[in-house]
Amino acid sequence: MERLGLEVDVVDQSVLERTTSRFGERGIVLPTFHELAHPMTVARPVRAGLDGVGADDADPRNLFRIHWHNDATRVGYAEVPDHVVLGPELTGVEATIVVALADRFPMIGAHKVLASYGCLAPRVITGQFDPTRHRAIWPSTGNYCRGGVAISRLMGCRGVAVLPERMSRERFAWLEAWVQDPGDIVKTPGSESNVKEIYDECNRLAGDPTNVIFNQFSEFGNHLVHYLVTGHAIGEIFEDLQARSSTELSLHAFVSATGSAGTIAAGDYLKEHFGSGILAAEALECPTMLSNGFGEHNIQGIGDKHVPLIHNVMNTDYVAAVSHRATDALNVVFNTDVGRAFLAARRQVPETVLRALGSFGLSSICNILAAIKLAKHSNLGPHDVVATVATDGAPMYVSERDAYLARRYPGGFDEHDAALLVGEHLLGAGEDHLRELDHAERVRIFNLGYFTWVEQQGVPVDEFSQRLMPSFWHEIRGMLERWDELIREFNARSGAAAA
Ligand SMILES: Cc1ncc(COP(=O)(O)O)c(C=O)c1O
């Protein structure tokens, strides 16, 4: 179980002692997972300590901002997790599509900082990671390694990002500003879907015992933190919608484009609490779940030609594929004056929605398109809610937008062009490339994971296969409470909280 990040007892007492004294010296207090799901339960002095700390400061107190309740200023508290409701003016469907906004998260303006905490904290509190000796290696195609480098720095650990060399310029600029040493950015060949190359580099780095690899695709902390924190946040948004509606609403589904398949764990929580379905989205150009496919694509952060170990495939109800042609095009419509003017004048998209468009990065647009496809497929009406997340915002993709404009519209982009893109990619989003999963289809997708995890990565076959059973997923949820106990003990031992 150790390799899957599922330890619930202290593995090395001497490491733990060194770690608590370092955290004590540096005044680093760890939030519990319960506190991240319910930030108002954080002790008042700790909350007050955040006053004057900038959302992007490398300050350990920002660990207490790793939740969905940051407001648009990113330093204030939002009673209900910040979100936007998209109506038919934008989506062309009657269903209520609600999008939680992750660009409010600290340091990286993306929700992956939550996944990074969910992976590092359990290792630290069980004495499996020694900040005085180890380097935390964060393999990813972008945001997770940024989150990992940020969390490492806040927790007084050395963090190393491993990512493909062709990821967006904005990601590299951010990393250069945050790593302790330029050598802590390791570039691997290829782009978004070249995950095997990242694994190969990690296997090489793992040869050095001072490197600890945090593989988001197999660390169950990633699944668990999203199950609880993201699941609870989406539940709060739905309950708020319900409270403000005069008619009964139904949470029809949670939609998440899968990269590591951490976020989609929120769907497990929502299914248990609200009876909703779960849709996994991916890039049409790399349709792994839809048709065992592979390929290059530009929906950065998702679709890595394999099925993550932490994906509860047997609990997934739909798979839908969205083309990067659509996400690239709508990134331009949503983030140009011309595009927004068109949406306002010709589609009567309300101001609140127009203001939120900048919060939609490429995979966020993919999520919205997948939600629209599901709404069409299932003939959903206004009382049916499809919830999803905007995992990061458009500022991460300015260079992508500019490159698209230069390539496609060298003479300038006008309202006519915007109309064509909206017609083709937004209003024209169809029910195609969407599959409702029956048992056989789920097993097909589950089995695909064998080749990555058992054959390539050496996971024992019984550890791989136990994930077929719902009981496996239910049991690991108990670890969250145990980790919270260990976090409280850790904070008490370091003395940082009392100080
Ligand atoms: C921008 C973006 N969108 C979506 C995802 C997918 O989220 P998950 O890895 O939790 O499946 C990621 C993951 O890194 C991401 O960075």
The ligand as a Gaussian input file, in Angstrom:
#p B3LYP/6-31G(d) Opt

LIG

0 1
 C       -6.044000      22.794000     -16.431000
 C       -6.392000      21.422000     -15.975000
 N       -7.596000      20.940000     -16.261000
 C       -7.963000      19.704000     -15.896000
 C       -7.110000      18.891000     -15.220000
 C       -7.559000      17.513000     -14.873000
 O       -7.790000      17.373000     -13.518000
 P       -7.496000      15.986000     -12.822000
 O       -6.013000      15.764000     -12.945000
 O       -7.892000      16.175000     -11.426000
 O       -8.258000      14.953000     -13.554000
 C       -5.849000      19.355000     -14.902000
 C       -4.895000      18.508000     -14.220000
 O       -3.730000      18.801000     -14.109000
 C       -5.471000      20.651000     -15.277000
 O       -4.266000      21.145000     -15.008000

